[in-house]
Amino acid sequence: MMQKLEPLRADFPALSRTVRGGKPLIYLDNASTTQRPTSVVDAVSRYYTHYNSNIHRAVYEVAEEATEAYESARDVLARMVGVGDRRELVFVRGTTEAINLVASSWGRANVSEGDIIVTTEYEHHSNIVPWQLLAEERGARVEYVGVDDDGVLDLGDLGRFLDTGRVRMVAFSMVSNVLGTISDTARIVSMSKKAGARVLVDGAQAVPHMPVDIPSIGCDFFAFSGHKMLGPTGIGALWARRDLLEGMAPFHGGGDMIREVKKEGSTWNDLPYKFEAGTPDIAGAIGLGEAARYLAGVGLGSVRRHEEEITAHALDLLAGVPGLVVYGPRDPARQGGVISFNFADVHPHDVAQIMDSEGLAVRSGHHCAQVLMDRLGVAATTRASFYLYNTDAEAEALVASLKKVAGIFKV
Amino acid sequence: MSADIYHEMIVDYSRNPLNFGRLEDPHATFHDSNPLCGDSIGIDLRVEDGSVSGITFHGKGCAICMACSSVLTEMAKGKTVEEVRRIGKDDVLGELGLEHLQAVRIKCALLSLKVLKSALYGYIAEKGGDTGSLKEDAAGLY
């Protein structure tokens, strides 16, 4: 069938290493972080070895090169996600920092006592805790859109919350990091906007895996991370509408984000620099730009099709394993390349450890989604998550390794 | 270190843990969890005439956690408070042949020991006794 993308594997040196005494590494923890292609590593390395310098101010040649590389990384990234106005794309450390920025800079000025912030039961902690902190500070409360037994958001809940007229913010993930569920983003945005709420979309599990055109979503804020899309760790981006960013107070104060600093007070730099205080992760941004270039070269549509096929194959095989419970939609058309499961009464840590002995890197635990674990009534799950370089054979190895688990635990 | 750790005894204890449940009228109870993995263990303790006359554990955890909790509670039963406070991590790991357990799983193996030391600390402190380094011992396990 597919495997058209298999030649890409050569771009990822880590994929050809062995683990645990000679087993080929089968990397299935892409929802956590992805591997990096040589081109990304080289771009980071080239900055440090050839034009290492700070950006934006110095007049010498290498500083000019660094500034140019940093800013063109922003442009490449903006193009990949459909952003036409580069001032609306702020480099941050990652999705977590992006959401904290919004909760702090926008939230403190716009959320008051008795207001409601809506998130969902399948959010990552990074899209729950910043809102809880804000709610506590402002005397507001956080409400959670429920998840049904197929791992799909119950938008009836959203409607009921919006009907109170007190919802200021609706924050949700475009794709669940545990269940893989693809949210009905268009409907959530239109319901929320109609009710006068602001909308933040957590795109950490979407941008790396499918075509995303941020402005056409109609949301107010959109956050994503570099390391989940072949880029370096410690770099990501926040997109927000320009009028919102202009009206918001700075998040961090310091160098680069100011226009003028006087004893009496300061004025702020233009967008996006107003939100990029201090020397940023220059190498990281350059690496992220290279990752965006790489993904654009492959085509996000191809990435999505590849993952859909491999997920379909894995779900088919897993359906034939007695004692296996798969959470979420179990429908490749309605989910990303993420499959969470439990196997009989074997604890996910034990499942993951036995899989590790077969060279499989899968994740076990609560995946930073304890609210969802409570909803599912489990302490943890095992999660396999695919990316463009995974193969059908690797999905088969995942399923085959369950036999070893069954043997050891006499399932 | 990989799947070899899952020998018969560990698998058996994970299915049929020893001393699993709650005690009536415990003299000390303590509960703790590992935030990253969700293992969650509580220990109930009864002490009579300076010795552990009853000990059970409850909660949930992986096979390593359940097996270690089983052997630890078995080990502590009948021992004097002084003897129990001296139980160290090597005693628990050695009992199950887990001396070379990888770092990321150590917390699964030693959670119950941490809980036991904390329960003992609570018991001794309440009696006004000398808790010595129990608190630091518990915190320093992993």
Boltz contact constraints between the chains, C-beta under 6 A:
constraints:
  - contact:
      token1: [A, 20]
      token2: [B, 2]
      max_distance: 6.0
  - contact:
      token1: [A, 347]
      token2: [B, 62]
      max_distance: 6.0
  - contact:
      token1: [A, 349]
      token2: [B, 37]
      max_distance: 6.0
  - contact:
      token1: [A, 349]
      token2: [B, 62]
      max_distance: 6.0
  - contact:
      token1: [A, 350]
      token2: [B, 62]
      max_distance: 6.0
  - contact:
      token1: [A, 350]
      token2: [B, 63]
      max_distance: 6.0
  - contact:
      token1: [A, 354]
      token2: [B, 3]
      max_distance: 6.0
  - contact:
      token1: [A, 357]
      token2: [B, 2]
      max_distance: 6.0
  - contact:
      token1: [A, 357]
      token2: [B, 3]
      max_distance: 6.0
  - contact:
      token1: [A, 365]
      token2: [B, 37]
      max_distance: 6.0
  - contact:
      token1: [A, 366]
      token2: [B, 38]
      max_distance: 6.0
  - contact:
      token1: [A, 379]
      token2: [B, 38]
      max_distance: 6.0
  - contact:
      token1: [A, 379]
      token2: [B, 60]
      max_distance: 6.0
  - contact:
      token1: [A, 380]
      token2: [B, 38]
      max_distance: 6.0
  - contact:
      token1: [A, 408]
      token2: [B, 6]
      max_distance: 6.0
  - contact:
      token1: [A, 409]
      token2: [B, 11]
      max_distance: 6.0
